[in-house]
Amino acid sequence: MAVSNRTRKPTGLSGTCLIALALLVTPARAHDGTSYVADGHGPAGVMVDHMHKAGEFMVGYRYSYGTWGSTMLSGTSKVGDHEIVHNACGSGHGAGCSMTPSSMKMHMHMLDIMYEFMKMDMTMRELEGGHGHGHGHAGGHGHGTDGLGDTVLAALFKISGGPGYHLHAGLGLSVPTGSVTEKNQDGTFAHYGMQLGSGTWDLLPSLTYTGHVGRFGWGAQVSGILRLDEKNEAGFRFGNVAQATAWTSYRLVSWLSASARVAHTYQDQIAHHYNGPHNHSSPPDLQSNYGGHFYDLGIGLNAVVPSGLLGGHRLGVEWLQPLRDDVNGYQQERDGTLYVNWSKAF
């Protein structure tokens, strides 16, 4: 459980390790208390959506896989190589872009109480009409980063609850344990979005409401990431993030439920810049090419073993499909994100 948004290029929302400090009651069991029900948790892509019994311990594993394609956007419009060459790398850094991303993949592995391992890979292609910048970016190539990300300490606080509804607040603190000094083979800093953490102390507030009646359930959450430092050790700061999401679910049978979710995420662009050698030969090298507004639709399934020796083991799957990207500067268009979660409370 941690405030998270993996629906766009990972700009400072990299790996997290969460230690839960306060866990209270949630309607995760059937009304008679004898067995678990599938819709006791929210969709797989939503975090800090539920609370547990006081003193209850939970272990879990979360996996997400996000992909970005070769299509480049400016605002909401698709752009071609000519515009990228001449406009996407700003002014004052040479003759323009010489490279652009052709694909990107992000794998996230998170173990609840919990370390998250990040692995990101990006391939580049040379732009026709582009100009080299003397940084070794000749021809198409690929590069990647991997390692542990940031650590989150979080507490959940019950505000109100009653028959059929629950309201709670969350407050997390992200500790900058993930690297922000990952380098390319030529010794220059990797793209900002390829760094493993934010490098800053970040505050993660959230407010979550859930409800249910019969087989139907629903929920809504607002959350954010507030950067507490002016810049990190590498000289820059990722933008603040705000997200609003809402979902509904239907319990098909006691052990299986289906969900639908919408989400809107806003992120500021990056402030400041690297304090060491770095490239300006492709859009991801520029701070102005990060952040924006992102809109998504999620479809998911939640399953639980209702009773017996394996009672309480949960598996959630959700596909988050981008509906609209309104990006700052020039960025890759998102293909989508797959979330897979397993958990067990004791």
GUBAFI-90441 format. One line per 2 residues: number of its first residue (from 1); for each residue z, x, y of C-alpha. Coordinates in Angstrom, 3 decimals. Each point is the difference from the previous one (the first is absolute). Example, Ala and Ser with C-alpha at 12.3 -4.5 7.8 and 13.67 -1.06 7.14 Angstrom:
! GUBAFI-90441
1> 7.800:12.300:-4.500 | -0.660:1.370:3.440
//
This chain:
! GUBAFI-90441
1> 0.000:0.000:0.000 | -1.105:1.481:3.301
3> -1.929:-1.123:3.042 | -3.547:0.851:-0.839
5> -3.549:-0.606:1.005 | -2.695:1.565:-2.075
7> -2.849:-2.105:1.187 | -1.700:2.609:2.133
9> -0.433:3.748:0.115 | 3.434:1.570:-0.560
11> 0.907:1.208:3.482 | 3.646:0.887:-0.349
13> 1.045:-2.544:-2.614 | -0.106:2.543:-2.736
15> 2.396:0.430:-2.897 | 3.430:-1.565:0.106
17> 3.202:0.408:-1.925 | 2.315:-2.964:0.491
19> 3.741:-0.181:-0.555 | 1.196:-3.598:0.405
21> 3.321:-0.242:1.809 | 0.651:-3.765:-0.094
23> -1.268:-2.430:-2.626 | 1.068:-3.664:-0.015
25> -1.068:-3.216:-1.722 | -3.588:-1.195:-0.539
27> -1.349:-2.978:-2.009 | -1.465:2.307:-2.658
29> 1.348:-2.073:-2.873 | -0.624:-3.573:-1.009
31> 2.248:-2.609:1.586 | 2.257:-0.183:-3.058
33> 0.474:3.793:0.130 | -0.977:0.444:-3.638
35> -3.394:1.648:0.367 | -2.293:1.760:2.447
37> -2.984:-1.635:1.694 | -3.252:1.647:1.019
39> 0.040:-1.002:3.666 | 3.410:1.535:0.733
41> -1.848:2.904:1.653 | -2.750:-0.039:2.603
43> -3.566:1.287:-0.493 | -0.304:3.541:-1.309
45> -1.152:1.376:3.349 | 3.059:-1.296:1.910
47> 3.141:2.097:0.168 | 3.628:-0.873:0.966
49> -0.930:-3.591:-0.841 | 3.091:-0.789:-2.089
51> 3.645:0.901:-0.486 | 2.149:0.464:-3.086
53> 3.468:-0.910:-1.113 | 2.763:2.098:1.499
55> 0.416:3.087:-2.154 | -3.235:-0.609:-1.896
57> -2.150:3.055:-0.688 | -3.774:-0.069:-0.151
59> -2.532:2.516:-1.214 | -3.686:-0.403:0.536
61> -3.385:1.635:0.244 | -2.672:-0.793:2.581
63> -3.594:1.136:-0.017 | -2.702:-0.630:2.551
65> -3.603:1.106:0.129 | -1.951:-0.264:3.234
67> -3.641:0.867:0.639 | -2.144:0.461:3.083
69> -3.808:0.082:-0.119 | -2.719:1.825:1.898
71> -0.572:-2.730:2.603 | 1.354:1.010:3.398
73> 1.303:-2.481:2.567 | 0.495:0.049:3.745
75> 2.194:-2.941:0.889 | -1.372:-2.678:-2.329
77> -3.601:1.264:-0.053 | -1.713:2.228:-2.543
79> -1.444:3.196:1.505 | -2.594:2.497:-1.145
81> -0.075:3.768:-0.140 | -1.627:0.439:3.415
83> 2.873:-1.715:1.800 | 2.597:1.889:-2.046
85> -1.639:3.351:0.815 | 0.012:-0.622:3.731
87> 3.067:-2.200:0.592 | 2.603:0.150:-2.780
89> 1.384:3.506:0.626 | 0.675:-0.416:3.703
91> -0.935:2.402:2.737 | 1.079:3.526:0.727
93> 0.100:1.070:-3.653 | -3.555:1.202:-0.436
95> -3.295:-1.756:-0.530 | 1.330:-2.957:-2.034
97> 0.731:-0.912:-3.609 | -1.639:1.914:-2.810
99> 1.768:-1.722:-2.925 | 1.167:-3.497:-0.889
101> 2.002:-1.413:-2.931 | -2.058:-1.351:-2.884
103> 2.966:-1.293:-2.020 | 3.776:0.131:-0.180
105> 2.513:-0.942:-2.691 | 3.774:-0.237:0.154
107> 2.329:-0.223:-2.992 | 3.664:-0.822:0.582
109> 2.629:0.325:-2.713 | 3.475:-1.227:0.940
111> 3.084:-0.016:-2.221 | 2.675:-2.377:1.273
113> 2.953:1.914:0.857 | -2.645:1.768:0.372
115> -2.281:2.742:0.863 | -3.577:-0.622:0.910
117> -2.792:2.375:-0.851 | -3.082:-0.147:2.200
119> -3.495:1.130:-0.937 | -2.889:-0.363:2.434
121> -3.595:1.125:-0.400 | -2.786:-0.123:2.562
123> -3.652:0.984:-0.348 | -2.127:0.918:2.981
125> -3.728:-0.042:0.623 | -1.961:1.930:2.595
127> -1.431:-2.029:2.865 | -3.707:0.158:0.726
129> -0.326:1.343:3.529 | 3.570:1.246:0.011
131> 1.083:3.411:1.212 | 2.281:2.371:-1.893
133> 3.170:1.123:1.686 | 0.607:3.261:-1.778
135> 2.838:-1.312:-2.149 | -1.600:0.350:-3.395
137> -1.081:-3.640:-0.283 | -3.507:0.698:-1.298
139> -1.579:-2.591:-2.287 | 1.782:-2.808:-1.821
141> 3.400:0.819:-1.441 | 3.291:-1.535:-1.009
143> 3.644:0.772:0.551 | 3.347:-1.547:-0.795
145> 3.752:0.175:0.417 | 2.869:-0.960:-2.268
147> 3.756:0.274:-0.102 | 3.229:-1.847:0.759
149> 0.108:-2.200:3.072 | 2.704:-1.149:2.396
151> 3.397:-1.379:-1.055 | 1.284:-3.425:1.066
153> 3.633:-1.079:0.160 | 0.150:-3.780:0.347
155> 2.472:-2.867:0.164 | -0.617:-3.745:-0.392
157> 2.213:-2.560:1.726 | 0.186:-3.689:-0.895
159> -0.286:-2.207:3.080 | -0.131:-3.468:-1.524
161> -0.643:-1.696:-3.293 | 0.284:-3.326:-1.746
163> -1.709:-2.228:-2.568 | -3.632:0.996:0.069
165> -0.028:2.661:2.718 | 1.210:3.494:0.880
167> -0.143:2.092:3.188 | 0.855:3.672:0.208
169> -0.548:3.012:2.247 | -0.761:3.545:-1.008
171> 0.602:3.251:1.807 | -1.325:3.285:-1.297
173> -0.032:3.581:1.196 | -2.861:2.228:-1.102
175> 0.995:3.636:-0.421 | -2.909:2.437:0.546
177> -0.043:1.723:-3.385 | -3.786:-0.240:-0.452
179> -2.162:2.883:1.148 | -2.029:-0.276:3.210
181> -1.324:3.559:-0.189 | -2.513:-0.347:-2.836
183> -2.921:2.394:0.510 | -3.650:0.268:-0.977
185> -1.285:3.010:-1.888 | -1.060:1.606:3.284
187> 3.570:-0.161:1.349 | -0.555:-2.911:2.394
189> 2.146:-3.124:-0.080 | -1.252:-2.787:-2.291
191> -1.012:-3.318:1.552 | 2.957:-1.829:1.554
193> -0.319:-2.809:-2.546 | 0.183:2.473:-2.899
195> 3.522:1.176:0.853 | 2.713:-1.085:-2.447
197> 2.605:-1.291:2.435 | 0.478:-0.947:3.621
199> 2.041:3.065:0.957 | 2.207:-2.157:2.239
201> 3.182:-1.989:-0.439 | -1.162:-3.614:-0.139
203> 1.842:-3.321:0.284 | -1.199:-2.731:-2.397
205> 1.227:-3.504:0.960 | -1.008:-3.181:-1.832
207> 0.782:-3.705:-0.134 | -0.837:-2.037:-3.114
209> 0.142:-3.741:-0.727 | -0.630:-1.463:-3.460
211> 0.155:-3.540:-1.323 | -0.801:-2.060:-3.068
213> -0.179:-3.569:-1.224 | -0.837:-0.759:-3.591
215> -2.868:2.239:-1.119 | -1.030:0.898:3.561
217> 1.312:2.977:1.936 | -0.787:1.557:3.366
219> 1.058:2.844:2.212 | -0.642:1.784:3.270
221> 0.919:3.434:1.266 | -0.295:1.981:3.214
223> 0.578:3.751:-0.186 | -0.652:3.141:1.955
225> 0.195:3.752:0.229 | 1.377:1.512:3.213
227> -0.383:3.753:0.475 | 3.224:1.453:1.389
229> -1.307:3.487:0.844 | -2.474:1.020:2.676
231> -1.928:2.177:-2.459 | 0.392:1.650:-3.407
233> 0.038:3.662:-0.948 | -3.811:0.038:-0.149
235> -0.177:-1.212:3.614 | -1.091:-3.658:-0.336
237> 1.494:-3.461:-0.602 | -1.433:-2.881:-2.001
239> -0.209:-3.351:1.779 | 2.560:-2.756:-0.285
241> -0.806:-2.763:-2.496 | 0.579:-3.767:0.043
243> -0.849:-2.343:-2.862 | 0.257:-3.749:-0.610
245> -0.670:-1.450:-3.446 | 0.436:-3.407:-1.620
247> -0.506:-1.173:-3.568 | 0.224:-2.959:-2.319
249> 0.472:-0.077:-3.761 | -0.273:-2.466:-2.857
251> 1.905:0.351:-3.280 | -2.601:-0.598:-2.709
253> 2.640:0.256:-2.744 | 3.560:1.279:0.171
255> -1.066:3.584:-0.639 | -3.216:0.130:2.091
257> -0.795:-0.845:3.611 | -3.061:0.439:2.218
259> 0.095:0.860:3.707 | -2.246:0.101:3.052
261> 0.850:1.994:3.118 | -1.371:0.769:3.455
263> 0.983:3.026:2.078 | -0.668:1.371:3.475
265> 0.855:3.594:0.807 | -0.147:1.800:3.329
267> 0.391:3.734:0.477 | -0.155:2.137:3.139
269> -2.223:3.060:0.045 | 1.446:3.479:-0.505
271> 1.744:1.648:2.942 | -0.343:3.704:0.833
273> -1.865:2.380:-2.320 | 0.440:2.836:-2.470
275> 1.695:3.098:1.397 | -2.056:2.343:-2.185
277> -3.613:0.560:-1.067 | -1.761:-3.282:-0.774
279> -3.527:-1.330:-0.108 | -1.837:-2.442:2.261
281> -3.067:-0.340:-2.200 | 0.556:-3.464:-1.533
283> 1.555:-3.330:1.116 | 3.280:0.451:-1.957
285> 0.635:3.205:1.998 | 0.510:-2.017:3.209
287> 3.253:-1.827:0.866 | -1.914:-2.786:1.751
289> -1.644:-0.954:-3.325 | 3.194:-1.399:-1.530
291> 1.717:-3.370:0.191 | -1.205:-3.451:0.961
293> 0.288:-3.562:-1.295 | -0.422:-0.715:-3.730
295> -0.184:-3.399:-1.719 | 0.351:-0.537:-3.769
297> 0.105:-2.626:-2.746 | 2.058:0.650:-3.132
299> -0.281:-1.676:-3.414 | 2.653:0.801:-2.589
301> 1.854:-0.792:-3.211 | 3.693:0.479:-0.797
303> 1.297:-0.021:-3.573 | 3.531:0.315:-1.369
305> 1.634:-0.007:-3.422 | 2.261:-3.056:0.472
307> 2.734:0.793:-2.534 | 0.947:2.001:-3.032
309> 0.268:3.747:-0.480 | -2.756:0.696:2.545
311> 1.086:-2.779:2.364 | -0.522:0.869:3.654
313> -2.824:2.516:-0.440 | -2.539:-0.833:2.705
315> -3.654:0.876:0.531 | -1.901:-0.837:3.179
317> -3.667:0.557:0.818 | -1.742:-0.680:3.317
319> -3.422:0.737:1.446 | -0.087:0.238:3.792
321> -3.496:-0.669:1.330 | -0.843:0.998:3.585
323> -1.211:-2.947:2.065 | -0.592:1.733:3.326
325> 0.475:3.467:1.477 | 0.188:0.522:3.761
327> 0.500:3.743:0.160 | 0.770:2.417:2.788
329> -2.864:2.446:0.469 | -2.045:0.695:-3.146
331> 1.461:-0.511:-3.484 | -1.011:-0.671:-3.598
333> -0.226:-3.616:-1.095 | 2.624:-0.918:-2.592
335> -1.000:-1.142:-3.485 | 3.392:-1.394:-1.086
337> 3.324:0.852:-1.609 | 1.432:-0.697:-3.456
339> 3.784:-0.302:-0.432 | 1.755:0.142:-3.383
341> 3.820:-0.270:-0.207 | 2.506:0.113:-2.845
343> 3.744:-0.546:0.467 | 3.187:-0.816:-1.901
345> 3.354:-0.999:1.451 | 3.302:0.660:-1.771
//
